[in-house]
Amino acid sequence: MNCSTIIRNAYITRLLSNRTFCSKVPVVPVKPLERKNNKQFKVDTNTIALLERLSLVKCDTVEGVEVLEDSITFADKILHINTDNIEPLYSVLENENLSLRSDEITQGNCQKDILKNASLTEDDYFVAPPGNIPLHEVNDQYQSINKNEN
């Protein structure tokens, strides 16, 4: 490298360093919002039973408990973030105009035809398994309740 190349490179470097760029990249490192916490939460059987009763989702399997504990650990990372004076969103589209269709009845009086598709009905309603509990387990529970009542 000759002297003129060094001077020219130094001049270009100085020009570029004085110039301000409009960049989204921060100049200084940004502290992450996520808390570094490796603490693994353990959920006891009473809490699992309560959650199953409230959510109607069966999660007493080993895999279900692991997913629940991992979810709690994940949520704990952001619990320390201050959300005071921040209004909740009602929808991710709340700033958008949503067009609504007119609510017109096109057919009706077909309840009996629809209920023919159900494997189990009660008082003209479908009986669905609560949460992810298989229907055969629910039927077994109903049969055992009916036997106890008789």
Salt bridges, closest charged atoms under 4 A:
GLU34 OE2 - LYS77 NZ 3.92
GLU69 OE1 - LYS42 NZ 3.89
ASP76 OD1 - ARG35 NH2 3.86
ASP113 OD1 - LYS116 NZ 3.66
GLU137 OE1 - LYS58 NZ 2.98
